[in-house]
Amino acid sequence: MGRKILLVDDNTYNREFIRDLLGKTGLEVIEASNRQQGVELAISQRPGLILLASGMAGLNDSEDFAVLRQSSTTSMIPVISVTAKDEEDPADSYASSMRFLKQPMPVQTLVETIRPYVNAARAMVN
């Protein structure tokens, strides 16, 4: 845990852009191109934070979030959903437990949003 971030996005360009950006800050970015791979990597790699692209094919954010919360290995990993929606669905029972970032966003917004999670995870390791 700590400086490792799991990025789950089926858009290769988005993954490469965010990986390169966060890599410059000294963070290790693990990439998953689909939701199943994302869940498997979350369990095996135990990142300090998961960035989950909203709107990918397959399960929806709530179902993915539920799977992660049900596993003792991943239940405490914070999840940030990156979405193009104007707001999360208030009927979504997991919306209050998940952080949302609206895209497109300034690079600084992404960095400032993930910083507290990375710092908290790093403190838990030390």
SULHU-V690582 format. One record per residue. N is the residue number from 0. OMEGA is omega in degrees with one decimal (NA if undefined). D_FIRST is the distance of its C-alpha to the first C-alpha in Angstrom with 2 decimals. Layout:
BEGIN
N,OMEGA,D_FIRST
N,OMEGA,D_FIRST
END
This chain:
BEGIN
0,175.7,0.00
1,-173.5,3.77
2,-178.8,6.55
3,179.0,6.09
4,175.1,8.52
5,178.9,10.49
6,-179.0,14.14
7,-177.5,16.68
8,179.6,20.21
9,178.4,23.38
10,-176.8,24.83
11,-179.7,24.35
12,179.8,25.52
13,-179.9,23.05
14,-178.8,20.07
15,-179.8,21.46
16,-178.5,22.25
17,177.5,18.89
18,-179.4,17.11
19,179.9,19.65
20,-177.5,19.51
21,176.5,15.80
22,178.5,15.89
23,178.8,18.55
24,178.9,16.33
25,179.1,14.06
26,174.3,11.23
27,-178.8,10.38
28,175.2,11.73
29,-174.8,11.89
30,171.9,15.19
31,-177.5,16.94
32,176.1,20.64
33,-173.2,21.26
34,179.8,20.02
35,177.5,20.15
36,178.7,18.08
37,179.0,15.53
38,179.3,15.38
39,179.7,15.27
40,177.7,12.36
41,-179.5,10.37
42,-175.3,11.33
43,-174.3,11.00
44,179.6,7.89
45,180.0,5.67
46,177.5,4.80
47,-177.2,4.61
48,174.8,8.29
49,170.9,11.07
50,-173.1,14.33
51,178.0,17.06
52,178.8,20.53
53,174.0,23.23
54,177.0,26.39
55,177.3,25.33
56,179.0,27.54
57,-179.4,26.73
58,174.6,25.19
59,-175.9,25.10
60,-178.0,22.20
61,179.7,23.10
62,177.3,23.16
63,-178.8,19.78
64,179.1,18.34
65,178.3,20.24
66,-179.5,18.93
67,-178.5,15.27
68,-178.8,16.40
69,-179.6,18.42
70,178.7,15.77
71,179.6,14.35
72,-173.2,11.21
73,-172.1,10.68
74,-177.5,12.97
75,180.0,10.86
76,177.7,8.95
77,179.8,11.29
78,173.2,13.63
79,177.6,15.99
80,177.8,19.07
81,-170.4,20.91
82,174.1,24.55
83,179.1,28.06
84,177.0,29.51
85,178.5,31.00
86,177.6,29.33
87,179.7,27.43
88,-178.3,29.70
89,177.5,30.53
90,-179.2,31.44
91,-175.9,27.89
92,-179.7,26.64
93,-175.4,23.00
94,-178.3,23.87
95,-179.1,23.52
96,-175.6,19.92
97,175.7,18.79
98,-179.7,18.91
99,172.4,21.30
100,179.2,21.99
101,176.6,25.43
102,-2.1,26.07
103,-178.6,27.55
104,174.0,25.88
105,179.6,26.09
106,-178.4,23.32
107,178.4,22.99
108,178.0,22.44
109,-178.0,19.40
110,-178.8,17.89
111,179.9,18.94
112,-176.8,17.64
113,-175.8,14.00
114,-179.1,14.03
115,-179.8,13.90
116,179.7,10.85
117,179.1,8.89
118,178.8,10.72
119,179.1,10.13
120,179.2,6.33
121,180.0,7.12
122,178.9,9.94
123,-179.0,8.43
124,-176.9,6.88
125,NA,10.34
END
